[in-house]
Amino acid sequence: MIGILLITHGSFGEALVQNACHVLQKRPPQLNQLGVAAQDDPGELVPLARRMLDLVDTGEGALILTDIFGASPANLAARLLDRGRIEGLAGANLPMLLRALTYRDKGMDFLLQRAGDGGRDGVINMLEQ
């Protein structure tokens, strides 16, 4: 199973994890989060992020989800990426996380596609439905 690590601003990642647990009615295994505070130096968080990544990666790789591409959490995540083994997606939202949790047994390429689709497809103009 592919592990999932969220690296986000503040407590956003923890809120996503808590809400995913609510929807799924359990805490999924191999799921963790790291919140980056405004005063944190992302460079100093790299060793901690690697340890957290090791906790979720049991040999099949890991997907890192982050909130805003180009911001400190995404820049930290970028230092951990290793194509095919440790991949990353920015723009994390609850539909993206739920898709990632659902499809992480299907291989990294499929997981990346489905999680990315979930994040994008979860944005809906409700008056047009």
PyMOL commands that set and color helices and strands:
alter all, ss='L'
color gray80, all
select helices_A, chain A and resi 12-24+42-56+72-78+94-103+108-121+126-128
alter helices_A, ss='H'
color red, helices_A
select strands_A, chain A and resi 3-9+31-36+62-66+86-90
alter strands_A, ss='S'
color yellow, strands_A
deselect
rebuild
show_as cartoon
